[in-house]
């Protein structure tokens, strides 16, 4: 799109309609969550479970659920006429995304389990259903997440470019918040949508049960990583469960992975968290980054345990008196510090520019040099 559209519609990524509980209900759903074993989640959760990290979910709201109650915070309702705390959902989409990120399940190892089951969910109701909403509401949701010191914002939606939305993304990045967003689903989208296409956002595509690109997943040079996106079971309304297919679900998985990293390494700036996700990803497709898989499939265990060299931008380009980056979820520091540079893994070279930093977008094209690979 060549011009900014101030009224661009926000379109949550499609997912399957809410289903009744799986055949054996609460006992069966854990077995149906194939993505947990595929990603070796149990081993990752022996290292970290996401405690102390707030993940904001601007979506259709998050309904209370037995598998989520212990870590569901009071949030806000931004839709017109909304006066609630974000804990209301008419479509199950937001509730499903929250469960993928942080469901803790129930006693006896039953119920849905999220990637980071001790992380906290900040529900932000930005639309009533999967079919309505607007970019300004999403921007307002991100602005609210900043005030609540969220460490991560998980956006399972696509929208047109919007000035307020772009500024909200930039403000969140400057506040050391990691933004994770889905790239969009075919056939409705044909290229990576916004906010995933904005510089500094972790753009997430999807894979199927065989580890191949999911047919529904949009491709493009903006994609950073991929995660399971087909037949993903999670929480739904009235204590039930849902099955979804789309990059919405993959986005929530990556947001959960980021929560694990931010919990284990609370001192890492957001760009280094993003770097861990991309540098430890399991390469797929042509060697290096490509337009279907980005840098590859996220590897939860490696992201938590590998010896990942830092990006090293500071030693090359930072002013000598630059302030240190803030910790996860911290407030924005000096405008010239490392924390304010839009230098996530989706960005490229940091150049000295007077007393500040200039960022040159690396917006990925096939053939770009990959980040340092991690031996494991």
Steps between C-alpha positions, in 0.01 A plus 500: 500500500649825391324732744403489866136435570386647829183287501648171382298207632659259747433142396582230756658201334246229426480195720261210520172564676491404869455127547347312790751333730706224337357146531616458857471868580753637741697174511531473122598854404857471631557200276357693206753781546749348258704819486617447859689180421612629160671794670630291792310729734534276806881526489484876448266540795747318723730793428245781532121549512463873438457627854500876543435586134188687387375420150243743362237350267310764301223291348132414558550485876590204721222318680567341840583131464605235756826454306581874507355642820822506700684728259229714342538864599244777489542689175284740305220520245581746223211441260235770467284499811722245669543536875630161603838364606567302183368175649211466259514321165221436250695304239760293695788631286671702773434231760661244270809714444540559874480126564767421243729749670441432866235242591604318817257209470347325799610252763592158371665635185170554325357797316681725253864592557664814369860553397567722804250384765625734773492815289223753559247593233389862465170486308425799277168484321548680169217336300175317569541218252746364247335711230499851645738749654733768370866595502450789739363262762803278456728801534318603818546147631874517444514840669319352799744207511786747527342667804455160666867406452431200281817326384340353185204591281354208302297613197309227318351747254576675174410854398571766246780749566390767743690800640384453859569125485850557366574754772366265768729223373797736505416619852476141623838413349654808660352382831688170460186301422517211254224507237404166341246495214355255250577546132151417374312210347433398142284546301378816670848650525753468220793677663621565853256736671540763766608524776724199418648694206615790718874510576583369845202261520562125516303374198374144546401246235364150547591133447291183496536174692775384264706812554427637153359844430129498577297553184316785670815693592587811300857524375724802460833666573381628839460155660735438794401162646230235469313283750220241495181643350274204414245334730613684810284425806453761768254656742158625394179637650306348790792284610511321164774463240554605141705383204652767278706514182683814396796722570305637796584181686864501390531858622374409846750212516789734418374752756508220758855416396599864543346495849720206597810686380406827672436314823832315496699800375319803645798726431496440123364785288218411263725494196721234664191291581406520133858410409480185716182395320648541153857387570387172658221426252524171310573582137242391242486539124804645322802558726467822697200727516228451239154636428310190614667419833694813586796387711320175580282322754532626855698274734383555857777309671781655297355848544522450877831318527725571202803725531379772262751771412352847547417711200802715585357821357602698807872429459485612137273799498375611839614836633757459776260641759195296395281386788454127560182339373209459737387162629200309369184698541691805622436860406656689217845640570709768335392560143855430382541175691504147365151445638352751260660371182261315275764229481310174536593194300281634221725802459842535359804718538521760775691804383649781702309819425620794705426412861217265410446178311352467154343176400520361152221251442630163389153405376588157397546394143594153385877478506556715811779375720351301790575585864768301680392137531514325833664160528292245688 
